[in-house]
Amino acid sequence: MKKNDAVLKLFGDQIGLPDLKFDECQMCQLKIEGMKLAIYDNRAQSCISLVCEFPHVAIDGLEMDSWYRLLFERQMGFLHEHIPVVGFNSASTALLAMSHIVDGDVSPKRLSEKLNALIDWVLESSYMFDTRTLNSARVIPAPAHHQFLRLGGAHYA
C-alpha cells in the first residue's frame, strides 16, 4: 500500500468512514456539510490535492461579476499567506477552491487540518459575498452538522 493510500485509510478510520479509498483515477470524493470535496493523489505534483466546490447559488449577471471580483480580491491574499487557489470546472460549471499537501507533509492530522481550512475559506468567502450584497435577499443556506463524522476540527461529514 502506498503512503497516501495508507494516510487516506487512517483518515477515513478517524472520521468514521473506514472504507475511504482512492478510485482508479486516484480520486476520493465526499460530501462534508453538504459541500462537495475531492481528495486527489496528485502524482504529477507529488502531493495530495484538495478540492472544494463552492455552493451553487442562483444569482444574476451583476451579482456574478461581484462574486468573481470578491474571489479575485481574495486571491491577492496569496502574497502573504497560503490560501486556496480558485478555479473553474467547465465540465460541471462549478467554481472550485483548491489547496495541496506536499508528499513529505501528508498525514491524517494534516489532511484533517487542510480540509477544515479549505471548507472554512469557502464558507468565509460565501459569507463575505452575502454581506456585500445587502440589497439581495439571496442567502446561502447554512451547512447541516452531523455529529457522527467529525474531521478532527470543526467540520462534520
C-alpha positions as CSV (number, residue, x, y, z in Angstrom):
1,M,0.0,0.0,0.0
2,K,1.3,3.4,-1.0
3,K,1.8,6.0,1.7
4,N,-1.0,8.3,0.5
5,D,-3.4,5.3,0.4
6,A,-2.5,4.4,4.0
7,V,-3.0,8.0,5.1
8,L,-6.4,8.2,3.5
9,K,-7.4,4.9,5.1
10,L,-6.3,6.2,8.6
11,F,-8.1,9.5,8.0
12,G,-11.2,7.6,7.0
13,D,-11.0,5.4,10.1
14,Q,-10.7,8.6,12.3
15,I,-13.8,10.2,10.8
16,G,-15.9,7.0,10.8
17,L,-15.5,6.1,7.1
18,P,-13.3,3.0,7.3
19,D,-13.8,2.2,3.6
20,L,-12.4,5.6,2.3
21,K,-10.0,5.0,-0.6
22,F,-8.8,6.4,-3.9
23,D,-10.6,5.2,-7.0
24,E,-8.9,4.1,-10.3
25,C,-8.3,7.8,-11.1
26,Q,-6.6,8.4,-7.7
27,M,-9.6,10.5,-6.5
28,C,-11.7,10.2,-3.4
29,Q,-14.9,12.2,-3.4
30,L,-17.0,13.0,-0.3
31,K,-19.6,15.4,1.0
32,I,-19.0,17.3,4.2
33,E,-21.7,19.6,5.5
34,G,-23.4,19.3,2.1
35,M,-20.3,20.5,0.3
36,K,-18.6,18.5,-2.5
37,L,-15.0,17.7,-1.8
38,A,-12.4,15.7,-3.5
39,I,-9.0,14.4,-2.3
40,Y,-6.7,13.6,-5.2
41,D,-3.5,11.7,-5.1
42,N,-1.7,14.0,-7.5
43,R,1.4,12.2,-8.7
44,A,2.2,14.9,-11.3
45,Q,2.8,17.4,-8.5
46,S,4.0,14.9,-5.8
47,C,1.2,16.0,-3.4
48,I,-2.3,15.4,-2.3
49,S,-4.6,18.0,-3.9
50,L,-7.8,19.0,-2.0
51,V,-10.7,20.5,-4.0
52,C,-13.9,22.0,-2.6
53,E,-16.8,23.1,-4.8
54,F,-18.4,26.5,-4.0
55,P,-22.1,26.1,-3.3
56,H,-24.3,26.6,-6.4
57,V,-26.4,29.7,-5.9
58,A,-28.7,31.2,-8.5
59,I,-27.5,34.8,-9.0
60,D,-27.9,37.3,-11.8
61,G,-25.2,38.7,-14.0
62,L,-24.4,41.7,-11.8
63,E,-24.1,39.6,-8.7
64,M,-21.9,37.1,-10.6
65,D,-19.5,39.9,-11.5
66,S,-19.4,40.9,-7.9
67,W,-18.8,37.3,-6.8
68,Y,-15.9,36.9,-9.3
69,R,-14.4,40.2,-8.1
70,L,-14.5,39.1,-4.5
71,L,-12.8,35.8,-5.3
72,F,-10.1,37.5,-7.3
73,E,-9.6,40.1,-4.5
74,R,-9.2,37.2,-2.0
75,Q,-6.6,35.6,-4.3
76,M,-4.3,38.6,-3.6
77,G,-4.0,37.2,0.0
78,F,-1.7,34.6,-1.6
79,L,1.1,37.2,-1.5
80,H,1.2,36.9,2.3
81,E,-0.3,33.5,3.2
82,H,-1.1,30.1,1.8
83,I,-4.7,30.4,0.8
84,P,-6.7,28.2,-1.6
85,V,-6.5,28.9,-5.3
86,V,-9.8,29.4,-7.1
87,G,-10.6,27.6,-10.4
88,F,-13.4,26.9,-12.7
89,N,-14.5,23.4,-13.8
90,S,-16.0,23.9,-17.3
91,A,-17.5,20.4,-17.3
92,S,-19.6,21.0,-14.2
93,T,-19.6,24.8,-14.4
94,A,-18.6,24.9,-10.8
95,L,-16.2,27.3,-9.1
96,L,-13.6,25.4,-7.0
97,A,-11.2,26.2,-4.3
98,M,-8.1,24.1,-4.2
99,S,-5.1,23.5,-2.0
100,H,-2.2,21.0,-1.7
101,I,-0.3,19.0,0.8
102,V,3.2,18.1,-0.4
103,D,4.1,14.4,0.0
104,G,6.5,15.0,2.8
105,D,3.8,16.6,4.9
106,V,1.0,14.2,4.3
107,S,-0.6,12.7,7.5
108,P,-4.1,12.1,8.7
109,K,-3.8,15.1,11.0
110,R,-2.5,17.4,8.2
111,L,-5.3,16.2,5.9
112,S,-7.9,17.0,8.5
113,E,-6.4,20.5,9.1
114,K,-6.1,21.3,5.4
115,L,-9.7,20.1,4.7
116,N,-11.1,22.1,7.6
117,A,-9.1,25.2,6.4
118,L,-10.4,24.8,2.8
119,I,-14.0,24.4,4.0
120,D,-13.6,27.5,6.3
121,W,-12.2,29.5,3.4
122,V,-15.1,28.6,1.1
123,L,-17.7,29.3,3.7
124,E,-16.0,32.6,4.7
125,S,-15.9,33.7,1.0
126,S,-19.6,32.9,0.6
127,Y,-20.4,34.8,3.8
128,M,-18.3,37.8,2.7
129,F,-20.2,37.8,-0.6
130,D,-23.5,37.7,1.2
131,T,-22.6,40.7,3.4
132,R,-21.5,42.7,0.3
133,T,-24.8,42.1,-1.4
134,L,-27.1,43.5,1.3
135,N,-29.7,44.6,-1.3
136,S,-30.2,40.9,-2.3
137,A,-32.5,38.6,-0.5
138,R,-30.3,35.7,-1.5
139,V,-28.8,33.7,1.3
140,I,-26.5,30.7,1.1
141,P,-28.0,28.0,3.3
142,A,-26.1,27.2,6.5
143,P,-24.4,23.8,6.4
144,A,-26.0,20.9,8.3
145,H,-23.8,19.5,11.0
146,H,-23.9,15.7,11.6
147,Q,-22.1,14.9,14.8
148,F,-21.0,11.4,13.9
149,L,-18.3,12.1,11.3
150,R,-16.0,14.7,12.9
151,L,-13.0,15.7,10.7
152,G,-10.8,16.4,13.8
153,G,-11.6,20.1,13.6
154,A,-14.8,22.0,13.3
155,H,-16.5,20.3,10.4
156,Y,-18.6,17.2,10.1
157,A,-19.4,14.9,7.2
